[in-house]
Amino acid sequence: MAQDIISKVEPEAGKMRPVYINPRTINPKEAIRQTWCIDGKNFSDRIWLNKNQLISDLSKHMQDSLSTGKTAYEISRELKEKFMIEEYKAYRLAKTEVAHAAIVGQTNKYK
């Protein structure tokens, strides 16, 4: 079904003209809150849905990586590729999580 829609819309895509908006005629906050897609979601709903999915995926990936003993560098390379984020941000996140896991492990060892 999606392929049918794409095949119908694709030839027309080159004919489309850019839409210019007069900023004095719209209320940006109201425009973002409006539901305009067929699924009934607005901008905020989409962001939160994507954020929750990202957190879930990232959490699972980190747990899998830490349980297999991967280094922060190995994890950061995977995060960079899988989540398409900057190398430094991926490394910072991986290094922080690996350090936290090490601290938790050491603390539990002495309990």
N, C-alpha and C positions, 0 to 999 in steps of 0.2 A: 504494500500500500504506500509506504513512504517513498519507495523508488518511483511509483507512478506519479506521485505529486512532484517529485524532483524533476522527472522527465518533462512534465508539463510546464513547470516554472522556469527551468534552466534556460530555454531559448529566449524567454522574455527578459531575463536578468540584464542582458547587455543593453536593452532598450530603456531601462529605468533611468530616471533623472534624479539627482539629489533633491532631497526635501529641505527647504530652508524654513526655519522657524523664527518668527519675530518674538524675541524674549519678552516684549511688553504685552503680548497677547496670551501668555500662558502663566500658570502658577506651577512652578517646578515641583513643589511638594505634592500638590494635588495630582499632577501628572504621574508621578512615581507611584503614588498610592492606588491609582486606578487599575482595575483588572481589565486587561485587554487581550489576553491569550485565551485560546479555546479551553485550556485546562483550568481556568478560573483562578490562576495564581497571579499575584502582582510581583513587583520587583523585590520587595522585602521577603516574600514567601520563597522566592527562588534562591535568594542569597542564603537564607537560613537552611533551606533544604540542602544546598550544596555544601554549606559549612558543616552541617551535621554529618553528611556523608564523608567529607574530607577528614573530619576528626576521627570517625570510625575507621576509615581506611588507614590513616596514619598511625593510629593506636595499634591496630592489628599488625601493621608492617613493623613497627618498632618492637613489639613483643616478640614477633618471629625472629627479627634480627638479633635482639639481645639474647634470646634463648639459644641461638646457634653460635654465639660467641663472636659475632662480627665486630670489627673495629669501627670506630667513629668514621673513619675515612671511607670504609666500604659501605656503611649505611648511608653516608652523605651522597655518594655516587648514585646509589639506588634511588634515594629521595629526589635527587636532582632530575633523574630520568623519568621516574614514575609520576611525580607531581609537577614537573616542569617549573622548578623554582631555581633561583640563583644559587650558584655553587657555594658562596659564602654563607647564605642563609641555611642551606641544607646542612653544611658542616657544623654551623653553630648549634642548630637543633640537635643533630646527632651527638655532638660532643657533650652537650648539656644532659641529654637523656642517658648516655653511657655513664657519665660521671654520677648522675643520680642513682642509677642502678647499682653502681659499685658501692656507693655509700649505704644504700639500703641493704645490700648483701653483707657488708662488713658489720653493720649494726645488728642484723639478725644473727650473725655468727656469735655475737657476745651475749645474746639473750638466753 
